Amino acid sequence: MILIIDFGSQFNQLIARRVRECKVYCQIVPPDIGIDKIKSINPEGIILSGGPSSIYDKNSPRIDKDIFKLKIPVLGICYGMQFMIDALGGSVKKSKKREYGFAELTIKKKEEIFTGIDRKTQSWMSHGDSIVKLPRGFVITAFTENTRVAATVNKKKKFYGLQFHPEVEHTVKGKKMIKNFLDVCGCAGTWTMKSFAKESIAEIKETVKDKRVILGLSGGVDSSVTALLIHKAIGKKLTCIFVDNGLLRKNERENLKKTLRKHLKINILFVNASNRFLKALSGVSDPEKKRKIIGKIFIDVFNSEAKKIKDAEFLAQGTLYPDIIESQSAFGGPSAVIKSHHNVGGLPKNMKLKLVEPLKYLFKDEVRLLGKTIGLAEDLVWRQPFPGPGLAIRVIGEVTRRRLSILKETDAILIEEIKAAGYYRKLWQSFAVLLPIKSVGIMGDKRTYENIVAIRAVTSKDAMTADWARLPHKLLGKISNRIINEVPGVNRVVYDISSKPPSTIEWE
Ligand code: XMP
């Protein structure tokens, strides 16, 4: 186990991913974690992340310096290295030249961390401060044109510092450097989904004992994997509630019912609350208002169903690691709200149930792997993510039954063609958006004035960033043709060619 101390870098998730790609378990924790907690976790090594602060800022994040007395290897990255050097008696100053982007790294000493790496290699920098004096016991191991101390080591203590970011792909041998550090820590790389599943099932049993657990099942991969995992731990003591909000895709409830009943032999209560949702959404076009209304009704409906289940003591959620990381910050403040769609902190305060979140340290691709490992049906493992507010945020503007129906038909065609062309699993998401404007067309010699739909297809690893998918023109042509021919009310199809950032995946 490796602990990653979060000093606020935007790349923290990448550090965790790289460590896990080496089959070593790790967790990201805030700097105020406390030395006793670290001792009780007893990690094999510590990675101090980068961060936006300068070590001399009054409020810069700090961790107890006693971590350097634990006799375990430490790797400091960027701000993390500067923190270490400062804490151990060296000094850091504002650089004359800031260094952002690519820099050629020259390795002076092939200490452990650079094992198997050429003397000159490409690194990726992002810093305004530099080390001017090293503490006793440290030597320089690499430099760049503008940075004298691009890497340093105290070999005896196994403390390593890298001024550049080994976790980003632009540092070509970065992953190898992280692997080398894990080797120094003595991590064998035996962490697999099989071992995770085994430990997780045992932990759920231990936490829940003979009490009942309820779970909001959406049919997405996260809640399905959560359900199966908990079912394996406590069997019939798990009850799932599926709320149909009327904003699902065409035939979704029926299809899901079939799949879930066939593959998950679990208690599932299906609740149809469509009318309530659609009524409340009538006349509302602001996306955040839509989300709030949907979120509130969902909780109401879910709560009243949950109350009917006697002796329920736990509520299970398919919260993933990125949700947790994004909601905790090194500075204790909430990061800017762009869209209010986090699981974390979204529950009503008066909910008396205790939380079970077995996926909270996993990334999406790990959840899929876990699903596969514990025998979840392929259909469920590979479902593309679908937002909680469903089609309400894909009907831009007011949500009416007519507009929902146009979107459902359009979306069904799109997904059918994407699947037929073998693209469904390659894409993070592919969906249609109904726009609030009309366009002129001509059909059978007659003028039409009808709706426009946009097609959105993106590739992504975790939805934090995304790129628009370069789908073949032939496929796009076929999709457009079918939609315009088969969906009454649509006379134009456009393809969204924006990436995230600066756009987002959903339009609302
Ligand atoms: P954005 O549009 O923020 O989407 O780039 C990132 C990912 O989150 C999904 N998404 C949501 N999921 N409730 C959800 O449960 C929401 O309100 C919501 N908004 C966006 C989106 O589909 C994508 O996978």
Residues whose N, C-alpha, C, O or C-beta is under 5 A from the ligand:
A	BS01	XMP	K339 S340 H341 P385 F386 P387 G388 P389 A463 T504 I505 E506
